[in-house]
Amino acid sequence: MLIESAVPAFDADLIEHLVVHADPRATYQAARDLDLLSVRTPLTTVSMWVRELPARWSGRAVPPPQRLVVGEGVGLPGWLLLGEIPGREIAFGAVGKFWRPDIEWRDVPQADFAGFAEPGWGKIAANFTVTAYGEHASLLGYEVRTVTTDPVSRRRFLRYWWLIRPFVAHIMRATLRTIAKDAETRG
């Protein structure tokens, strides 16, 4: 899996799966075309609003992008497309100090992502995987791995992770449901 080569060892991970009542082709295309801004539940809306408070309070808030499409490389500072196995897996990631109230992101070239180890940073790698599940369904997976580059950052991240992990899991499940709905509509 692409996520294995991007982040083979990690400090934290989450994995969610969902059976989608659509063939793998439609499911994969729905995952690839996902606009992350379309993932909405009351809890995701509140979670994102709270997460953006420090930037708003500091006067550094930026207007939200129009779209955040996974297959187009996400389109945010620090985020990049890590690779794709068409029809099976698409991986994306970021380098940042995401445990801080006002996140600092760092742009890293795709070729340097796996080996990036400068102290003080963390790396997130995520992927969507699609496999056949019976004759007319798919198993859609979503995995997120996070690794830090030094012990101090690891301690800071793990405290942050303890707090946000349930919200990340909810967002991941909502993301899978959004992809499934799109895939099932496509046929």
PyMOL commands that set and color helices and strands:
alter all, ss='L'
color gray80, all
select helices_A, chain A and resi 2-6+24-32+36-38+42-58+70-72+110-113+151-186
alter helices_A, ss='H'
color red, helices_A
select strands_A, chain A and resi 12-20+79-85+89-97+104-106+122-132+138-148
alter strands_A, ss='S'
color yellow, strands_A
deselect
rebuild
show_as cartoon
